[in-house]
Amino acid sequence: MNTTVNAIAFSGPQFGVLSESQMESLHLGALEVLRRTGIRFFHQGALSMLQKAGAYISDGNLVRFPARLVEQALTSVPGRIIMCNRGGEPSVWLEESKTNFGTGSDCINLIDPLTGEHRLFTKADIIDGYRLCDALPNIAFVMSIGIPSDVPQHLCYDVQMALMLEHTTKPVVFVTNDRASCQRAIDMAAAVAGGHQPLQEQQHILLYSEPSSPLQQSETAVDKLLLMAEHQLPVVHSPAPLMGGTGPITMASGLVMALAEILSSIVVHQLYRPGAPFVFGSGLHHLDMKAAQICYGSAEFQLTKAAIAQLGRRYGIPTWGYAGCSDAKVMDEQAAAESMLSVIMAKLSGSNLVHDVGYIESGLTGSFEMIALTDELIALSDHVMKGIEVTADSMMLDEIHQVGPGGHFMSSGQTLARFRDFWYPGLIDRRRRPEWLERGGTTLGQRLNARVREIIREHRPEPLPAPVLARIQEIVAQAG
């Protein structure tokens, strides 16, 4: 009997919520919104560019777009972005379905990992958060995490940027107040990189900004969008319509409107600097009418963010996503369940730059334990995404034949060679109860807290040179 089995091509799990015809319908729907309804631009420079390019402007600042402007802009957006770490080494690949996870921005409150107190963020807290993220192996980039309450409000974004550059070597996603603060953030990063040209080459930083749903582009947001294009640095200009509030109530209509807002952003961005790097994203949430609250853990949010990732790939543009976030008020079972769901959905849908790790209370509070948990869940999901390799080698027919009925595989050469291929958790416990009790009988929450405290106490990233730190402080001082 011939026992030779042909190798079957290996493929990991894949996921899509939209058919090709559905994506085409959403695209055409967005083009119709842009043609008929239009977008209000509160930016004179953008209006001048759009009028010169052939857009139709009425009522002072209402811009309606012919389809050719959108289609032309889409042809010049780069299909990949490679972000480097602080040392200039490639670190984050935004291409195809590769996923990279990082924190969110600007939580007001923190669950103190030392006392358990729910309180306002401080400058010391965000430093601890950046060091934590720097140490965790599956957190690929760092975003600002919290708003320090002990820093003057007008300095908040400058201080966040300075501290991120100092306390992590990982790529940075930043937020800013206006064009001036955005320029200062760029100048700080350039000081670290050794100049604006090396920074442009390394793509160490990426700006997060937003249109103003529904169907508006503010002067401040467009200022920042065009400034990043001018420096040829990556930006995600991500609308966040709230279905039932600032967006229409169905997922399909919300996607159409969000898509129209994204496409209008791409047109302006590419008119200003063709080929400038842009990341495709939208946080399309819905309003829970019972709780009167935005939802991070809902089934609908999992679907809309998966749809956005799929649409971004259809256009050939790197994508922006969400995971590791929850509507729970503390790091509890709800937070764990919602984090796991969001991480696996992000992996299956192939979002490239996935933020908001550590959010609880619908983005109002940060939890360092949630960041540590999500780091562990990312490692778990990485192994899920490997899928099952089915080849002549992996089926091991000869091994099965040699052991035969009634034998065992504990001491086989293949077992010894391959058992490390499985995932072995760092914080999730698999021991039997007596051994678990002997080691303290701790809950996962207790182990997460211990790990967070250990990292905050012991981990320090490589320091920046003193002249670079001095230059960063000079730039912060420019904010007054």
Secondary structure as UniProt FT lines:
FT   HELIX           20..32
FT   HELIX           33..37
FT   STRAND          39..41
FT   HELIX           44..53
FT   STRAND          56..58
FT   TURN            59..61
FT   STRAND          62..64
FT   HELIX           67..76
FT   STRAND          81..84
FT   TURN            86..87
FT   STRAND          90..94
FT   TURN            96..97
FT   STRAND          100..103
FT   STRAND          109..111
FT   TURN            113..115
FT   STRAND          118..120
FT   HELIX           123..135
FT   TURN            137..138
FT   STRAND          141..142
FT   TURN            149..150
FT   HELIX           153..155
FT   HELIX           156..167
FT   STRAND          172..174
FT   HELIX           179..193
FT   HELIX           196..202
FT   STRAND          205..209
FT   TURN            213..215
FT   STRAND          216..217
FT   HELIX           219..230
FT   TURN            231..232
FT   STRAND          235..237
FT   STRAND          242..243
FT   TURN            244..246
FT   HELIX           251..272
FT   TURN            274..275
FT   STRAND          278..280
FT   STRAND          285..288
FT   TURN            289..292
FT   STRAND          293..294
FT   HELIX           299..315
FT   STRAND          319..322
FT   HELIX           333..349
FT   STRAND          353..357
FT   STRAND          359..360
FT   HELIX           361..363
FT   STRAND          365..366
FT   HELIX           368..385
FT   HELIX           392..395
FT   HELIX           397..403
FT   TURN            405..406
FT   TURN            410..411
FT   HELIX           413..418
FT   HELIX           419..421
FT   HELIX           433..438
FT   TURN            439..440
FT   HELIX           444..458
FT   HELIX           466..477
FT   TURN            478..479
//
